[in-house]
Amino acid sequence: MNFFRGVMGGQAPGPQPSGAETIQKLCDRVASSTLLEDRRDAVRALKSLSKKYRMEVGTQAMEHLINILQTDRSDSEILGYALDTLYNIICNDEEEEQDETAQKQADDLGAQFTETFIQDPEHVTLLLTLLEEFDFHVRWPGVKLLTALLKNQGTQVQGIILVSPMGVSRLMDLLADSREVIRNDGLLLLQQLTKSNAAIQKIVAFENAFERLLDIITEEGSSDGGIVVEDCLLLLLNLLKNNSSNQNFFKEGSYIQRMKPWFEVGDDNSGWSAQKVTNLHLMLQLVRVMVSPVNSPGATASCQKSMYQCGLLQQLCTILMATGVPADILTETINTVSEVIRGSQVNQDYFASVNAPSNPPRPAIVVLLMSMVNERQPFVLRCAVLYCFQCFLYKNQKGQGEIVATLLPSTIDANSISAGQLLCGGLFSADSLSNWCAAVALAHALQDNLTQKEQLLRVQLATSLGKPPVSLLQQCTNILSQGSKVQTRVGLLMLLCTWISNCPIAVTHFLHNQENVPFLTAQISENLGEDERLVQGLCALLLGICIYYNDNSLENYTKEKLKQLIEKRIGKENFVEKLGFITKHELYSRAAQKPQPVFPSPEQMLFDHEFTKLVKELEGMITKAVHKSSEEEKKEEEVKKTLEQHDNIVTQYKELIREQDAQIQELKEQVSDMSSQTEQMQTTITQQLSQIQQHKDQYNILKLKLGKDNQSQSNSQADGAQVNGLQTEELTQLREEVEELRKQHTLLQTQLGEKDALINTLRSETSQTAEGSAAESDNTELLKELEALRSQVQSQSTEINQMKTEREELLRRAEAVSSEAAHVSDGTHDAAKMAELESRLAAQTSETERLKEEAKSSSGGRAELEQQLASATSTVAILQTEKAKLQTEVQESKKEQDDLLMLLADQDQKIHSLKQKLKEMGETVDDEDDLDTRDQTDDDYEEDEDED
């Protein structure tokens, strides 16, 4: 106990042991003690000494501590002490008191111990297993230790974790821990784990990291959150930056839509905290990662579309035009909007429609350009505005036309400031940076757009009062010849090179000024200092463009004469050497790396990214054009003509092939239509064949019946009786129906007679009791209604009479048919009739035999028989139609009778109402007759219903 008392702070008598000796004794106790309490106390003592004696504890105790992790898994307290001790000797804590040398030594010591620890990969696997322990005293120091290992030897530890089974999944579980300390340190661990390792980044992303991180950001308050939000955003940047797979997964998972609430900034933008600025800055960087120009064009376009559809671009433009936003956030927002609209026509059109909240409202582009040409604005902000303008015009011919149109005389509005006026003002201002920015911005308005290059030639500028206006092209060359600053001349030369390249008309306008070519040759031929070399190279490029795109319309400055001038005044080799000054400049390669203009200082702002691509394209062509002789040029022209002829022939053949393709397509459509028609016709033929087969079957059946009739008279008579029996049954039914209709008609006539008598009685009573003008008018109206009712009843009676006549005619027909049937039945008892029928049968039999012989001898007989069969079939159809018609008429008669009964009921109601009115007028009405009549009518109505 004296030993532990000395270690833990107690003073023992005698000489004190040194730190190394104490640590050695503690290590021996850890290795040799059998009691868990003794080992725990020894490890606790090592933990307390690990910071002061880092070297000694690390060299002597690391192996014993690892053994503790392997053997004492059941005791969480000793595991926590061992993990804390390992963390103290491996972690490189940055202390302010230490100088650089001491800090470097500490870093080297931590790297050395880390390398010792990971020599056996099982140690890292053991540490991953311990992270599954839920105990706080084990899990938290384990997370910190693994983070320190990744900081010191990240690549090696990443490789071990990557091959460890479920290694990354175990670490992802830390984000779901309910204890914020472990969750927050788990974020730091995952930041170190995902650095520069695409494989681990993909695994982490597919472990639902995006969903968890976005949930944490929302829970912590988004941009208003604390350091935890910053850690989540840093981890998201690690997962998405330069990882196309994770970017696509982020987009497909609809996580872009969840970024919109981050940028909902209120109206009161005063008092932004430093943490909020940091968070919003990282959020903007996250948006830029998704639409970075270095990504594949397809993925970038898809993300840009999603950002517009979900309203994220609109939210960013709101921040752009808001007041009180910090300068660095505003600058980063401008850069973010730039890349969201770059190359996307829909987003560029929306940005062109955004107005600043000013009075009067101005387009956002105009407000931004005002900041760009204002020398009092911060340099980084002016660079951001230039980048935004470049992105707005990138592959946007519509926007280029709108910018150039603001410079044309017909569209200039003196009452408002336009983008063209701001660019011209910046182009000719006293600030060299404004000159360069305006020149580059105007060059982007002409990039790959021949129409706008020609339109810009129309721009005229008023230099001073009393002097005629000069063209914009001439004014640019005038400023060049005045010997302004290098930055200004570089900007103007880049504008001129972009303007006249691939535009022979602009080349002709440039060469038309007699002073331009001598100025360029003088600049190229002089031996100037290092600062002027770039200007010489750009002058050589401009003169080379005049040669390459020359259409020989000016006699004094044809291609051949310009090359002779270069050979005499400059020398071809010297010209090519001066031309090479551009690409050899140290700032050229920096500008060629990415589109965004990023410069450490305004003086180094010399090259534009798009111009570097133009130089790369033209340098080789100009060099060849200068070295070519006239004969080679003639040969090339002949080759070009031949190629043009070949191209014309190929074009003609292509058109012919297109026409033939169209004809083939039409023929294919016709064939498909005809095929469908053929199928329809085949279907119709099949149906007709089936119908013909049915008719043949019917014909055979009738033929068999006819043969049976010819074989025996008794059978034929019996069959005839059966047929007549069938007809008799139908006639009997019809007769019953007609008789029933006749009874109903008689009953209706009786009821009509009673109603007429009642109406006459009421009329007589009404005529006798009519007193007073008011009563007379009422009775007159009643009489009119009665007359109308009577006319309706008479018309219905007429219709019933017509129906009666039709029924009688039908009855006569039925009786005639029944008489014929009775006549046939009576003939069976008459021998004379029997003999006559037998003779007829014999004649029919002979006739049938003769017809059979004729059918065998000629096909005409068969056609005749088929015609007879068709006529018989049509006769049967006619009979069936007449039968259906009769049934329909019977149904209509029943319906009309029902309507008539309803009408009679209505009449009863009206008669009753008339009686009530007469009673009100004081007249006496016979109620008994009324009651009797009504009772009789009700009885009749019930009988009719029973019959129905």
HELIX and SHEET records of a PDB file:
HELIX    1   1 ASN A    2  VAL A    7  1                                   6    
HELIX    2   2 GLY A   19  SER A   32  1                                  14    
HELIX    3   3 LEU A   36  LEU A   49  1                                  14    
HELIX    4   4 ARG A   54  THR A   71  1                                  18    
HELIX    5   5 SER A   76  ILE A   90  1                                  15    
HELIX    6   6 GLU A  100  PHE A  117  1                                  18    
HELIX    7   7 PRO A  121  LEU A  130  1                                  10    
HELIX    8   8 PHE A  136  ASN A  152  1                                  17    
HELIX    9   9 GLY A  154  VAL A  163  1                                  10    
HELIX   10  10 GLY A  167  MET A  172  1                                   6    
HELIX   11  11 ASP A  173  ALA A  176  5                                   4    
HELIX   12  12 GLU A  180  LEU A  193  1                                  14    
HELIX   13  13 ALA A  198  PHE A  206  1                                   9    
HELIX   14  14 ALA A  209  GLU A  219  1                                  11    
HELIX   15  15 SER A  222  ASP A  224  5                                   3    
HELIX   16  16 ILE A  227  LEU A  240  1                                  14    
HELIX   17  17 SER A  244  GLU A  252  1                                   9    
HELIX   18  18 GLN A  257  PHE A  263  5                                   7    
HELIX   19  19 ALA A  274  MET A  290  1                                  17    
HELIX   20  20 PRO A  297  GLN A  309  1                                  13    
HELIX   21  21 LEU A  312  MET A  321  1                                  10    
HELIX   22  22 ALA A  327  ILE A  341  1                                  15    
HELIX   23  23 GLN A  345  SER A  353  1                                   9    
HELIX   24  24 ALA A  364  MET A  372  1                                   9    
HELIX   25  25 PHE A  379  LEU A  393  1                                  15    
HELIX   26  26 GLN A  397  ALA A  405  1                                   9    
HELIX   27  27 PRO A  409  THR A  411  5                                   3    
HELIX   28  28 ALA A  419  LEU A  427  1                                   9    
HELIX   29  29 SER A  432  LEU A  446  1                                  15    
HELIX   30  30 LEU A  450  LEU A  456  1                                   7    
HELIX   31  31 LEU A  472  SER A  481  1                                  10    
HELIX   32  32 VAL A  486  ILE A  500  1                                  15    
HELIX   33  33 PRO A  504  HIS A  512  1                                   9    
HELIX   34  34 ASN A  516  SER A  525  1                                  10    
HELIX   35  35 GLU A  530  TYR A  548  1                                  19    
HELIX   36  36 GLU A  555  TYR A  557  5                                   3    
HELIX   37  37 LYS A  559  ARG A  569  1                                  11    
HELIX   38  38 LYS A  572  LEU A  579  1                                   8    
HELIX   39  39 PHE A  581  LYS A  584  1                                   4    
HELIX   40  40 GLU A  586  ALA A  591  1                                   6    
HELIX   41  41 PRO A  602  GLN A  604  5                                   3    
HELIX   42  42 HIS A  609  HIS A  627  1                                  19    
HELIX   43  43 SER A  630  GLN A  711  1                                  82    
HELIX   44  44 GLN A  713  GLN A  768  1                                  56    
HELIX   45  45 SER A  773  GLY A  827  1                                  55    
HELIX   46  46 ALA A  831  SER A  857  1                                  27    
HELIX   47  47 SER A  859  GLU A  920  1                                  62    
HELIX   48  48 ASP A  927  GLU A  947  1                                  21    
SHEET    1   A 2 ASN A 355  ALA A 356  0                                        
SHEET    2   A 2 ARG A 362  PRO A 363 -1                                        
SHEET    1   B 2 GLN A 460  LEU A 461  0                                        
SHEET    2   B 2 VAL A 470  SER A 471 -1                                        
END                                                                             
